[in-house]
Amino acid sequence: MTSALEAEGTFIEGAFRSILTIMNNSDNSYQLSLLVTERCNLCCSYCYCDKRRTASMTLETAQKAIDEVLTTYPDRPLRLLLMGGEPFIEFGLIKGIVEYIRQRYHGRDVFVKTVTNGTLVHGEVQQWLADNLDLFHASLSLDGSRETHNRNRCGSYDSIDIDFFLRTYGVNAEVSMVACPDNMNHLADDVITLQEQGFRVKCVLADDCHWDPRHEPKRWASQLSHLVDYYLTNPEQMPFNQLLESVNIIGSGAVAEKCRPGCNTHCIGVDGRLYGCHRCTPYYNNGIWRLDDESIVDSGMLHNGCAQCPAQPVCCSCPALVASVQGNIELREAICALFKVTHLANAVLLARMFTECPNHIRLRNLDDNTKHSLIAGAQCIIQNLQL
């Protein structure tokens, strides 16, 4: 298959029938990402997107992509992710996409999500979001305290109506935050701040930055240790995503659910071209590294040693991240070390939960078999993981 970047992408028409046939039928849902705009009203410190690009998608292009998926896979749920840039710069397009789904695909299992910096979510946008909770969810990009967020994200904290997201989405209010070397020393406090406000926290490690393998894993370990102590003394707080690994699958022969670009997910660029992942689009490729579809499809391991690592079944679920660092030995080793620290922190948290806080919300509704598997997986990591 010619790579998306070498051929400058494949147009939508007919593409899903020829390419998506490699989907694994055991996957029940399919995620389609639409890059609705390349424009953004912020310039965040860790953003690696090509700011020279300012195009937006047309409604016709979005409709054609949705039609292709739902026609090709009439029995599969569709999870539609609207990406940017800042998606709400194209609020009219977002409304058009949702209205199209309501009218043409009423009764189909379709749900639409986006992640927004929140600065444009006021007035009419807020009312529209409140009126479309059944079909649309907006997660908020927020990096923690006012000080941290403003340092990373252009002083935008006070331009966001944080209470709106909490009030509107309740227990499903979700924050996406980014961990980078610049905010690592107080990341745990920022996670705690967000959780105590009422958000579920999804934290990712920044891709395009310098992770020093000599220092950053130690700082990451310190922050995760702080959070382990916090969750053990606050049993009603569900741990944030980095401390929710499914270690119960270790030793079972299973692997954690992973994103498989070109298999269970694709991205449509602003111009209607089909890519295996948003990281393959020209907007997300920053010129330092360039990914094509083939380079990410089988990028499940950082290096050969991964196959022998006891935590491999629960390791990184982003093939694009893995592929993008494979050519940089120092960065690859730093990422590997950060992942290993994360796996060990998960194991330690579980081991301590079972002995110090067995009624923690993390464990409360699990059956005995799952609990035994969690204990076994945690023990395997503690005993065998080589840091």
Summary of the structure (lengths in Angstrom):
residues: 387
radius of gyration: 20.8
end to end distance: 38.4
largest distance: 57.0
contacts: 1254
relative contact order: 0.13
helix: 46%
strand: 13%
